[in-house]
Amino acid sequence: MRSLMFLLVLVIFCSLQMTSNANAKCCMEFTDVKIPVKQVKSYYWTSSDCPRRAIVFHTIKGKDICVDAETPWVSGHVAIVDQRTRV
């Protein structure tokens, strides 16, 4: 009886872990196009549970655009958006 109860708890725990990872928004594709910084309203980092960390730029038109965080122009855009939101 104890082993059955342990197995049930283990299955529930594993199910919860799989569900939490499924809810994480991850980027499967990245754009190579440099987005004009004036079009970027905000940004956020993807979850550390994702296969590749990325930055998602949210545009003034309401689109979410995934970009590789290692792309050279991205850090400049992030700095400008941060500066805009601080003021």
Gaussian input, Z-matrix of N, CA and C with variables (Angstrom, degrees):
# hf/3-21g

backbone

0 1
 N
 C     1     B1
 C     2     B2     1     A1
 N     3     B3     2     A2     1     D1
 C     4     B4     3     A3     2     D2
 C     5     B5     4     A4     3     D3
 N     6     B6     5     A5     4     D4
 C     7     B7     6     A6     5     D5
 C     8     B8     7     A7     6     D6
 N     9     B9     8     A8     7     D7
 C    10    B10     9     A9     8     D8
 C    11    B11    10    A10     9     D9
 N    12    B12    11    A11    10    D10
 C    13    B13    12    A12    11    D11
 C    14    B14    13    A13    12    D12
 N    15    B15    14    A14    13    D13
 C    16    B16    15    A15    14    D14
 C    17    B17    16    A16    15    D15
 N    18    B18    17    A17    16    D16
 C    19    B19    18    A18    17    D17
 C    20    B20    19    A19    18    D18
 N    21    B21    20    A20    19    D19
 C    22    B22    21    A21    20    D20
 C    23    B23    22    A22    21    D21
 N    24    B24    23    A23    22    D22
 C    25    B25    24    A24    23    D23
 C    26    B26    25    A25    24    D24
 N    27    B27    26    A26    25    D25
 C    28    B28    27    A27    26    D26
 C    29    B29    28    A28    27    D27
 N    30    B30    29    A29    28    D28
 C    31    B31    30    A30    29    D29
 C    32    B32    31    A31    30    D30
 N    33    B33    32    A32    31    D31
 C    34    B34    33    A33    32    D32
 C    35    B35    34    A34    33    D33
 N    36    B36    35    A35    34    D34
 C    37    B37    36    A36    35    D35
 C    38    B38    37    A37    36    D36
 N    39    B39    38    A38    37    D37
 C    40    B40    39    A39    38    D38
 C    41    B41    40    A40    39    D39
 N    42    B42    41    A41    40    D40
 C    43    B43    42    A42    41    D41
 C    44    B44    43    A43    42    D42
 N    45    B45    44    A44    43    D43
 C    46    B46    45    A45    44    D44
 C    47    B47    46    A46    45    D45
 N    48    B48    47    A47    46    D46
 C    49    B49    48    A48    47    D47
 C    50    B50    49    A49    48    D48
 N    51    B51    50    A50    49    D49
 C    52    B52    51    A51    50    D50
 C    53    B53    52    A52    51    D51
 N    54    B54    53    A53    52    D52
 C    55    B55    54    A54    53    D53
 C    56    B56    55    A55    54    D54
 N    57    B57    56    A56    55    D55
 C    58    B58    57    A57    56    D56
 C    59    B59    58    A58    57    D57
 N    60    B60    59    A59    58    D58
 C    61    B61    60    A60    59    D59
 C    62    B62    61    A61    60    D60
 N    63    B63    62    A62    61    D61
 C    64    B64    63    A63    62    D62
 C    65    B65    64    A64    63    D63
 N    66    B66    65    A65    64    D64
 C    67    B67    66    A66    65    D65
 C    68    B68    67    A67    66    D66
 N    69    B69    68    A68    67    D67
 C    70    B70    69    A69    68    D68
 C    71    B71    70    A70    69    D69
 N    72    B72    71    A71    70    D70
 C    73    B73    72    A72    71    D71
 C    74    B74    73    A73    72    D72
 N    75    B75    74    A74    73    D73
 C    76    B76    75    A75    74    D74
 C    77    B77    76    A76    75    D75
 N    78    B78    77    A77    76    D76
 C    79    B79    78    A78    77    D77
 C    80    B80    79    A79    78    D78
 N    81    B81    80    A80    79    D79
 C    82    B82    81    A81    80    D80
 C    83    B83    82    A82    81    D81
 N    84    B84    83    A83    82    D82
 C    85    B85    84    A84    83    D83
 C    86    B86    85    A85    84    D84
 N    87    B87    86    A86    85    D85
 C    88    B88    87    A87    86    D86
 C    89    B89    88    A88    87    D87
 N    90    B90    89    A89    88    D88
 C    91    B91    90    A90    89    D89
 C    92    B92    91    A91    90    D90
 N    93    B93    92    A92    91    D91
 C    94    B94    93    A93    92    D92
 C    95    B95    94    A94    93    D93
 N    96    B96    95    A95    94    D94
 C    97    B97    96    A96    95    D95
 C    98    B98    97    A97    96    D96
 N    99    B99    98    A98    97    D97
 C   100   B100    99    A99    98    D98
 C   101   B101   100   A100    99    D99
 N   102   B102   101   A101   100   D100
 C   103   B103   102   A102   101   D101
 C   104   B104   103   A103   102   D102
 N   105   B105   104   A104   103   D103
 C   106   B106   105   A105   104   D104
 C   107   B107   106   A106   105   D105
 N   108   B108   107   A107   106   D106
 C   109   B109   108   A108   107   D107
 C   110   B110   109   A109   108   D108
 N   111   B111   110   A110   109   D109
 C   112   B112   111   A111   110   D110
 C   113   B113   112   A112   111   D111
 N   114   B114   113   A113   112   D112
 C   115   B115   114   A114   113   D113
 C   116   B116   115   A115   114   D114
 N   117   B117   116   A116   115   D115
 C   118   B118   117   A117   116   D116
 C   119   B119   118   A118   117   D117
 N   120   B120   119   A119   118   D118
 C   121   B121   120   A120   119   D119
 C   122   B122   121   A121   120   D120
 N   123   B123   122   A122   121   D121
 C   124   B124   123   A123   122   D122
 C   125   B125   124   A124   123   D123
 N   126   B126   125   A125   124   D124
 C   127   B127   126   A126   125   D125
 C   128   B128   127   A127   126   D126
 N   129   B129   128   A128   127   D127
 C   130   B130   129   A129   128   D128
 C   131   B131   130   A130   129   D129
 N   132   B132   131   A131   130   D130
 C   133   B133   132   A132   131   D131
 C   134   B134   133   A133   132   D132
 N   135   B135   134   A134   133   D133
 C   136   B136   135   A135   134   D134
 C   137   B137   136   A136   135   D135
 N   138   B138   137   A137   136   D136
 C   139   B139   138   A138   137   D137
 C   140   B140   139   A139   138   D138
 N   141   B141   140   A140   139   D139
 C   142   B142   141   A141   140   D140
 C   143   B143   142   A142   141   D141
 N   144   B144   143   A143   142   D142
 C   145   B145   144   A144   143   D143
 C   146   B146   145   A145   144   D144
 N   147   B147   146   A146   145   D145
 C   148   B148   147   A147   146   D146
 C   149   B149   148   A148   147   D147
 N   150   B150   149   A149   148   D148
 C   151   B151   150   A150   149   D149
 C   152   B152   151   A151   150   D150
 N   153   B153   152   A152   151   D151
 C   154   B154   153   A153   152   D152
 C   155   B155   154   A154   153   D153
 N   156   B156   155   A155   154   D154
 C   157   B157   156   A156   155   D155
 C   158   B158   157   A157   156   D156
 N   159   B159   158   A158   157   D157
 C   160   B160   159   A159   158   D158
 C   161   B161   160   A160   159   D159
 N   162   B162   161   A161   160   D160
 C   163   B163   162   A162   161   D161
 C   164   B164   163   A163   162   D162
 N   165   B165   164   A164   163   D163
 C   166   B166   165   A165   164   D164
 C   167   B167   166   A166   165   D165
 N   168   B168   167   A167   166   D166
 C   169   B169   168   A168   167   D167
 C   170   B170   169   A169   168   D168
 N   171   B171   170   A170   169   D169
 C   172   B172   171   A171   170   D170
 C   173   B173   172   A172   171   D171
 N   174   B174   173   A173   172   D172
 C   175   B175   174   A174   173   D173
 C   176   B176   175   A175   174   D174
 N   177   B177   176   A176   175   D175
 C   178   B178   177   A177   176   D176
 C   179   B179   178   A178   177   D177
 N   180   B180   179   A179   178   D178
 C   181   B181   180   A180   179   D179
 C   182   B182   181   A181   180   D180
 N   183   B183   182   A182   181   D181
 C   184   B184   183   A183   182   D182
 C   185   B185   184   A184   183   D183
 N   186   B186   185   A185   184   D184
 C   187   B187   186   A186   185   D185
 C   188   B188   187   A187   186   D186
 N   189   B189   188   A188   187   D187
 C   190   B190   189   A189   188   D188
 C   191   B191   190   A190   189   D189
 N   192   B192   191   A191   190   D190
 C   193   B193   192   A192   191   D191
 C   194   B194   193   A193   192   D192
 N   195   B195   194   A194   193   D193
 C   196   B196   195   A195   194   D194
 C   197   B197   196   A196   195   D195
 N   198   B198   197   A197   196   D196
 C   199   B199   198   A198   197   D197
 C   200   B200   199   A199   198   D198
 N   201   B201   200   A200   199   D199
 C   202   B202   201   A201   200   D200
 C   203   B203   202   A202   201   D201
 N   204   B204   203   A203   202   D202
 C   205   B205   204   A204   203   D203
 C   206   B206   205   A205   204   D204
 N   207   B207   206   A206   205   D205
 C   208   B208   207   A207   206   D206
 C   209   B209   208   A208   207   D207
 N   210   B210   209   A209   208   D208
 C   211   B211   210   A210   209   D209
 C   212   B212   211   A211   210   D210
 N   213   B213   212   A212   211   D211
 C   214   B214   213   A213   212   D212
 C   215   B215   214   A214   213   D213
 N   216   B216   215   A215   214   D214
 C   217   B217   216   A216   215   D215
 C   218   B218   217   A217   216   D216
 N   219   B219   218   A218   217   D217
 C   220   B220   219   A219   218   D218
 C   221   B221   220   A220   219   D219
 N   222   B222   221   A221   220   D220
 C   223   B223   222   A222   221   D221
 C   224   B224   223   A223   222   D222
 N   225   B225   224   A224   223   D223
 C   226   B226   225   A225   224   D224
 C   227   B227   226   A226   225   D225
 N   228   B228   227   A227   226   D226
 C   229   B229   228   A228   227   D227
 C   230   B230   229   A229   228   D228
 N   231   B231   230   A230   229   D229
 C   232   B232   231   A231   230   D230
 C   233   B233   232   A232   231   D231
 N   234   B234   233   A233   232   D232
 C   235   B235   234   A234   233   D233
 C   236   B236   235   A235   234   D234
 N   237   B237   236   A236   235   D235
 C   238   B238   237   A237   236   D236
 C   239   B239   238   A238   237   D237
 N   240   B240   239   A239   238   D238
 C   241   B241   240   A240   239   D239
 C   242   B242   241   A241   240   D240
 N   243   B243   242   A242   241   D241
 C   244   B244   243   A243   242   D242
 C   245   B245   244   A244   243   D243
 N   246   B246   245   A245   244   D244
 C   247   B247   246   A246   245   D245
 C   248   B248   247   A247   246   D246
 N   249   B249   248   A248   247   D247
 C   250   B250   249   A249   248   D248
 C   251   B251   250   A250   249   D249
 N   252   B252   251   A251   250   D250
 C   253   B253   252   A252   251   D251
 C   254   B254   253   A253   252   D252
 N   255   B255   254   A254   253   D253
 C   256   B256   255   A255   254   D254
 C   257   B257   256   A256   255   D255
 N   258   B258   257   A257   256   D256
 C   259   B259   258   A258   257   D257
 C   260   B260   259   A259   258   D258

   B1=1.4483
   B2=1.5325
   B3=1.3486
   B4=1.4598
   B5=1.5237
   B6=1.3182
   B7=1.4662
   B8=1.5300
   B9=1.3112
   B10=1.4586
   B11=1.5316
   B12=1.3175
   B13=1.4650
   B14=1.5310
   B15=1.3186
   B16=1.4594
   B17=1.5253
   B18=1.3017
   B19=1.4521
   B20=1.5352
   B21=1.3145
   B22=1.4581
   B23=1.5310
   B24=1.3198
   B25=1.4650
   B26=1.5293
   B27=1.3128
   B28=1.4549
   B29=1.5337
   B30=1.3064
   B31=1.4617
   B32=1.5222
   B33=1.3186
   B34=1.4695
   B35=1.5266
   B36=1.3078
   B37=1.4628
   B38=1.5268
   B39=1.3153
   B40=1.4700
   B41=1.5263
   B42=1.3041
   B43=1.4638
   B44=1.5207
   B45=1.3111
   B46=1.4617
   B47=1.5223
   B48=1.3173
   B49=1.4566
   B50=1.5251
   B51=1.3178
   B52=1.4520
   B53=1.5236
   B54=1.3079
   B55=1.4578
   B56=1.5210
   B57=1.3263
   B58=1.4648
   B59=1.5183
   B60=1.3272
   B61=1.4584
   B62=1.5185
   B63=1.3227
   B64=1.4580
   B65=1.5224
   B66=1.3331
   B67=1.4548
   B68=1.5292
   B69=1.3262
   B70=1.4503
   B71=1.5294
   B72=1.3443
   B73=1.4659
   B74=1.5169
   B75=1.3089
   B76=1.4554
   B77=1.5244
   B78=1.3084
   B79=1.4604
   B80=1.5225
   B81=1.3081
   B82=1.4544
   B83=1.5299
   B84=1.3161
   B85=1.4625
   B86=1.5246
   B87=1.3257
   B88=1.4607
   B89=1.5195
   B90=1.3190
   B91=1.4591
   B92=1.5246
   B93=1.3186
   B94=1.4626
   B95=1.5258
   B96=1.3135
   B97=1.4623
   B98=1.5331
   B99=1.3278
   B100=1.4661
   B101=1.5234
   B102=1.3173
   B103=1.4599
   B104=1.5325
   B105=1.3303
   B106=1.4735
   B107=1.5352
   B108=1.3104
   B109=1.4616
   B110=1.5277
   B111=1.3251
   B112=1.4627
   B113=1.5269
   B114=1.3408
   B115=1.4640
   B116=1.5324
   B117=1.3429
   B118=1.4667
   B119=1.5220
   B120=1.3250
   B121=1.4654
   B122=1.5347
   B123=1.3422
   B124=1.4572
   B125=1.5266
   B126=1.3115
   B127=1.4611
   B128=1.5220
   B129=1.3182
   B130=1.4593
   B131=1.5176
   B132=1.3166
   B133=1.4584
   B134=1.5229
   B135=1.3230
   B136=1.4591
   B137=1.5251
   B138=1.3060
   B139=1.4589
   B140=1.5254
   B141=1.3153
   B142=1.4607
   B143=1.5293
   B144=1.3271
   B145=1.4641
   B146=1.5236
   B147=1.3171
   B148=1.4596
   B149=1.5305
   B150=1.3247
   B151=1.4709
   B152=1.5279
   B153=1.3406
   B154=1.4633
   B155=1.5189
   B156=1.3239
   B157=1.4621
   B158=1.5161
   B159=1.2960
   B160=1.4614
   B161=1.5145
   B162=1.3079
   B163=1.4621
   B164=1.5186
   B165=1.3154
   B166=1.4529
   B167=1.5236
   B168=1.3214
   B169=1.4547
   B170=1.5219
   B171=1.3316
   B172=1.4613
   B173=1.5232
   B174=1.3418
   B175=1.4666
   B176=1.5358
   B177=1.3263
   B178=1.4636
   B179=1.5168
   B180=1.3356
   B181=1.4652
   B182=1.5227
   B183=1.3334
   B184=1.4568
   B185=1.5234
   B186=1.3197
   B187=1.4569
   B188=1.5293
   B189=1.3194
   B190=1.4551
   B191=1.5199
   B192=1.3341
   B193=1.4556
   B194=1.5243
   B195=1.3266
   B196=1.4653
   B197=1.5241
   B198=1.3191
   B199=1.4589
   B200=1.5197
   B201=1.3043
   B202=1.4600
   B203=1.5257
   B204=1.3013
   B205=1.4609
   B206=1.5314
   B207=1.3244
   B208=1.4701
   B209=1.5238
   B210=1.3368
   B211=1.4584
   B212=1.5333
   B213=1.3536
   B214=1.4753
   B215=1.5277
   B216=1.3049
   B217=1.4651
   B218=1.5218
   B219=1.3169
   B220=1.4743
   B221=1.5315
   B222=1.3177
   B223=1.4679
   B224=1.5265
   B225=1.3284
   B226=1.4635
   B227=1.5171
   B228=1.3274
   B229=1.4695
   B230=1.5266
   B231=1.3231
   B232=1.4741
   B233=1.5237
   B234=1.3323
   B235=1.4699
   B236=1.5255
   B237=1.3285
   B238=1.4702
   B239=1.5277
   B240=1.3255
   B241=1.4736
   B242=1.5261
   B243=1.3338
   B244=1.4686
   B245=1.5272
   B246=1.3245
   B247=1.4603
   B248=1.5284
   B249=1.3149
   B250=1.4687
   B251=1.5240
   B252=1.3063
   B253=1.4698
   B254=1.5312
   B255=1.3146
   B256=1.4672
   B257=1.5147
   B258=1.3086
   B259=1.4837
   B260=1.4963
   A1=111.01
   A2=115.90
   A3=119.52
   A4=111.57
   A5=116.13
   A6=119.03
   A7=110.73
   A8=117.60
   A9=121.23
   A10=110.56
   A11=115.83
   A12=120.36
   A13=110.24
   A14=117.04
   A15=121.42
   A16=110.47
   A17=117.56
   A18=122.69
   A19=110.92
   A20=116.56
   A21=121.13
   A22=111.18
   A23=117.09
   A24=121.43
   A25=109.87
   A26=117.04
   A27=121.21
   A28=111.41
   A29=117.52
   A30=121.96
   A31=110.62
   A32=117.38
   A33=121.06
   A34=110.42
   A35=117.32
   A36=121.52
   A37=110.65
   A38=117.72
   A39=121.86
   A40=110.87
   A41=117.14
   A42=120.81
   A43=111.06
   A44=116.78
   A45=120.27
   A46=111.34
   A47=117.34
   A48=121.29
   A49=110.83
   A50=117.17
   A51=121.28
   A52=110.87
   A53=117.44
   A54=121.76
   A55=111.03
   A56=117.74
   A57=119.66
   A58=111.02
   A59=119.04
   A60=121.12
   A61=111.60
   A62=117.48
   A63=120.50
   A64=111.43
   A65=117.47
   A66=121.42
   A67=112.43
   A68=117.28
   A69=120.45
   A70=109.25
   A71=116.44
   A72=119.73
   A73=107.76
   A74=114.66
   A75=121.09
   A76=109.40
   A77=115.43
   A78=121.20
   A79=108.84
   A80=115.63
   A81=120.72
   A82=111.01
   A83=116.49
   A84=121.95
   A85=108.89
   A86=115.33
   A87=121.35
   A88=109.33
   A89=116.38
   A90=119.92
   A91=109.63
   A92=115.43
   A93=121.20
   A94=110.89
   A95=116.24
   A96=121.76
   A97=109.84
   A98=115.58
   A99=119.89
   A100=108.36
   A101=116.00
   A102=122.47
   A103=108.29
   A104=118.24
   A105=119.10
   A106=109.92
   A107=116.42
   A108=120.95
   A109=111.57
   A110=118.24
   A111=119.84
   A112=111.93
   A113=117.34
   A114=121.73
   A115=112.71
   A116=116.88
   A117=121.21
   A118=110.16
   A119=115.18
   A120=121.47
   A121=110.64
   A122=116.10
   A123=121.25
   A124=108.63
   A125=115.99
   A126=120.86
   A127=109.32
   A128=115.56
   A129=121.33
   A130=109.62
   A131=115.00
   A132=121.67
   A133=108.98
   A134=116.45
   A135=119.33
   A136=108.89
   A137=115.61
   A138=122.16
   A139=111.57
   A140=115.99
   A141=120.50
   A142=111.04
   A143=117.39
   A144=121.46
   A145=112.09
   A146=117.66
   A147=121.18
   A148=110.44
   A149=116.39
   A150=119.64
   A151=112.83
   A152=117.02
   A153=122.05
   A154=109.16
   A155=116.10
   A156=119.85
   A157=108.79
   A158=116.13
   A159=121.19
   A160=109.49
   A161=114.48
   A162=121.47
   A163=106.78
   A164=115.79
   A165=121.49
   A166=107.14
   A167=115.77
   A168=121.10
   A169=108.62
   A170=116.10
   A171=122.55
   A172=106.45
   A173=116.30
   A174=120.24
   A175=111.36
   A176=115.08
   A177=119.47
   A178=111.28
   A179=117.56
   A180=121.50
   A181=112.18
   A182=116.81
   A183=120.71
   A184=115.32
   A185=118.13
   A186=120.94
   A187=110.50
   A188=115.91
   A189=122.16
   A190=107.81
   A191=116.38
   A192=121.76
   A193=108.97
   A194=115.54
   A195=121.74
   A196=110.56
   A197=115.58
   A198=120.78
   A199=109.37
   A200=115.27
   A201=121.18
   A202=108.01
   A203=116.89
   A204=121.43
   A205=112.16
   A206=117.07
   A207=121.54
   A208=113.04
   A209=117.69
   A210=120.98
   A211=108.97
   A212=117.51
   A213=120.56
   A214=115.89
   A215=120.19
   A216=121.38
   A217=113.59
   A218=117.65
   A219=121.61
   A220=111.98
   A221=117.33
   A222=119.58
   A223=111.56
   A224=117.01
   A225=120.16
   A226=111.96
   A227=116.55
   A228=120.95
   A229=110.72
   A230=116.11
   A231=120.44
   A232=110.11
   A233=117.05
   A234=120.72
   A235=111.38
   A236=116.73
   A237=120.32
   A238=110.79
   A239=117.45
   A240=120.76
   A241=110.00
   A242=116.96
   A243=120.38
   A244=110.61
   A245=116.42
   A246=120.45
   A247=110.93
   A248=116.53
   A249=121.02
   A250=111.99
   A251=116.59
   A252=120.09
   A253=112.26
   A254=117.85
   A255=120.82
   A256=111.95
   A257=116.59
   A258=121.07
   A259=110.93
   D1=-40.70
   D2=179.60
   D3=-64.27
   D4=-41.27
   D5=-178.99
   D6=-66.00
   D7=-34.77
   D8=177.32
   D9=-66.72
   D10=-41.35
   D11=178.27
   D12=-65.68
   D13=-42.03
   D14=177.94
   D15=-61.76
   D16=-43.64
   D17=178.98
   D18=-61.71
   D19=-41.44
   D20=178.39
   D21=-62.92
   D22=-44.85
   D23=178.76
   D24=-63.51
   D25=-40.50
   D26=179.56
   D27=-63.96
   D28=-41.84
   D29=178.55
   D30=-64.43
   D31=-42.47
   D32=178.65
   D33=-64.19
   D34=-43.08
   D35=179.34
   D36=-61.45
   D37=-46.22
   D38=179.25
   D39=-63.44
   D40=-38.47
   D41=178.65
   D42=-63.83
   D43=-40.71
   D44=178.60
   D45=-65.22
   D46=-39.15
   D47=178.55
   D48=-63.70
   D49=-42.65
   D50=-179.97
   D51=-67.01
   D52=-36.43
   D53=179.85
   D54=-68.38
   D55=-41.33
   D56=-178.33
   D57=-66.28
   D58=-35.97
   D59=177.40
   D60=-71.21
   D61=-30.92
   D62=-179.67
   D63=-69.72
   D64=-26.12
   D65=-178.79
   D66=-80.74
   D67=-14.50
   D68=-179.02
   D69=-72.03
   D70=129.85
   D71=178.27
   D72=-82.28
   D73=118.52
   D74=179.70
   D75=-119.20
   D76=152.33
   D77=177.37
   D78=-95.79
   D79=125.83
   D80=177.32
   D81=-97.58
   D82=-23.96
   D83=178.49
   D84=-131.78
   D85=148.43
   D86=-179.65
   D87=-122.39
   D88=147.03
   D89=177.17
   D90=-85.78
   D91=146.68
   D92=174.81
   D93=-99.29
   D94=-7.17
   D95=-175.76
   D96=-84.42
   D97=131.73
   D98=176.95
   D99=-74.13
   D100=121.86
   D101=-179.13
   D102=-83.45
   D103=132.30
   D104=175.47
   D105=-60.63
   D106=129.17
   D107=-175.68
   D108=-61.22
   D109=-27.41
   D110=178.72
   D111=-68.98
   D112=-16.86
   D113=177.51
   D114=-86.31
   D115=-13.59
   D116=-175.86
   D117=-87.74
   D118=121.45
   D119=-179.94
   D120=-91.81
   D121=-43.06
   D122=-179.51
   D123=-158.41
   D124=178.50
   D125=178.10
   D126=-152.07
   D127=164.05
   D128=170.57
   D129=-152.48
   D130=156.63
   D131=176.53
   D132=-86.06
   D133=145.46
   D134=173.40
   D135=-74.32
   D136=166.56
   D137=-177.56
   D138=-64.57
   D139=150.37
   D140=176.13
   D141=-70.40
   D142=-11.66
   D143=176.21
   D144=-77.54
   D145=-12.77
   D146=-178.39
   D147=-73.20
   D148=153.12
   D149=179.23
   D150=-60.79
   D151=-37.37
   D152=176.58
   D153=-131.84
   D154=126.84
   D155=176.63
   D156=-69.92
   D157=143.04
   D158=-178.95
   D159=-149.33
   D160=169.27
   D161=173.17
   D162=-112.05
   D163=136.31
   D164=177.31
   D165=-110.01
   D166=116.15
   D167=176.26
   D168=-88.81
   D169=130.23
   D170=176.50
   D171=-101.37
   D172=119.67
   D173=-174.88
   D174=-88.86
   D175=168.69
   D176=178.88
   D177=-68.62
   D178=-18.14
   D179=176.14
   D180=-87.14
   D181=0.76
   D182=175.99
   D183=89.67
   D184=10.48
   D185=179.01
   D186=-90.23
   D187=146.22
   D188=172.31
   D189=-105.05
   D190=123.89
   D191=-176.19
   D192=-121.41
   D193=121.22
   D194=179.94
   D195=-83.64
   D196=131.22
   D197=175.35
   D198=-133.64
   D199=147.27
   D200=176.66
   D201=-68.99
   D202=129.87
   D203=-177.41
   D204=-65.36
   D205=-19.63
   D206=-179.55
   D207=-83.03
   D208=-8.10
   D209=179.65
   D210=-64.57
   D211=132.63
   D212=-172.38
   D213=-54.49
   D214=-40.44
   D215=-174.74
   D216=-77.90
   D217=-14.12
   D218=-173.90
   D219=-64.98
   D220=-43.05
   D221=-177.94
   D222=-62.65
   D223=-35.07
   D224=176.66
   D225=-65.80
   D226=-41.74
   D227=177.91
   D228=-63.54
   D229=-42.59
   D230=179.74
   D231=-61.62
   D232=-43.41
   D233=179.72
   D234=-62.76
   D235=-41.84
   D236=-179.49
   D237=-66.80
   D238=-43.29
   D239=179.21
   D240=-64.44
   D241=-41.67
   D242=177.34
   D243=-60.31
   D244=-42.45
   D245=-179.85
   D246=-64.99
   D247=-40.25
   D248=178.11
   D249=-62.33
   D250=-42.17
   D251=-175.25
   D252=-77.73
   D253=-19.06
   D254=177.93
   D255=-74.91
   D256=-31.25
   D257=-174.98
   D258=-79.21

